[in-house]
């Protein structure tokens, strides 16, 4: 996205960004995401680009850490606050959040789930 310049020309698209456009961050994180999953790991960079926000690097990293009070960009701050208050765990981050280690964790959790069902 960044290498292609799609984050600065506002051509990046995100399904979550579209959902937030339609229903807002509160309803998205407090109602809809909990209906879809037990936990969410979200790369927010495409969402930020889709929504046309241009937060500082410091704001983006503060968002990754859930430090809403340190975020100057009001849109991003609202997203982080809503995600933190969601009834399911929501982990925010960049593209490295959704790499191979997360896939291994997912495999392990499902294996444990299946094992417990058979005991």
N, C-alpha and C positions, 0 to 999 in steps of 0.2 A: 504494500500500500504506500509506504513512505518512499521507497525507491522509485515507484512509478509516479510520484507526485500527487497521488489521489487524496492524500490527507490535506493538502493545501489548496487544491483546485475544487474542493467540495464535491468531487465525483464519487467518493467512497460511499458504499451502501452497507448497511448493517440491518439485519432483521430485528435485532433488539432495539436499535436506534429507531426503526420504523414503529415498533410497538410503543416506545416511549413517546414518539411524536403524537401518536393517536390517543394514548390513555394517560400519559404523564408518568413520572418516576414513582410517585407514591403507589398508584394502583398497580403498576408493573411489578414492583418489588414486594408489595404487601399482599397482593391478591393473585395475580396471574402466575408469576414464577413459582410460588408455593404450590399452585395447582399442578404444575408440570414436573416438579422435581423435589427431592429431599434435601438437596444442596446444589449450589451452582458455583462453578469456577468460570469467571467471565473476563475475557480480554477486552478491556474497555476502550482500547485505542481506536478500533473501528467505530464504536459507538460515538466517541468524541468527534471523530472526523465526519461521520454521517450527520450529526447534529450541528455541524459547523462551528463547534466550540474551538477556541484556540488558547487553552490554558498553558501556563508556563510549564517548563520542565519540572520545577519544584512542585507545582500543583499536581502534575501527573504522578510524581513519585509519592507525594503525600496521599493521594487517592489510593495508590497501591497498598499503602500501609494503613488505610482507614483513618487517617488523621484529618478529619473534616474541618476541624477548627484552624488548621494551617492552610486551607485552600482558599485562595482569593477569588477564583472563578466561581460565580454563584451557581451556575448550572451544574458544574462538576461537584461542587460542595453538596448541592441538593441530592445528586445521584448517590454520593457516598453515604450521606445521612440515611437515605431511604434504604440502601442496600444493607447498612449496618442494623437497621431496625426491622428487617425482613424476618418473618417467622421461621425461615429456614436459613441455614448458614450460607452466606454469599461471600466468596473470596474474589476480590478484584485484582487485576494486574495487567501486565502487558503480554506480548506473545509468548514469552518464556514460561508463563503460567500454565500453558496448555501443551507442554512438550511430553516427551516419552515417560518421564517419571510419573506423571499424572495417569498415563495409560496403565503403567504397572500397578499403581495404587488401585485403580478401578478393577483390574483383573483380580488383585488380591481380595478386595472387598467382596466381589461376587463369589469368589471361591469360598470365602468364609461364610457367606450367606448360604450358599448351597450346602456346605458341610454342616452347618447348624440345622438346616432343615432335615437332614438325613439322620441326625442323632436321636 
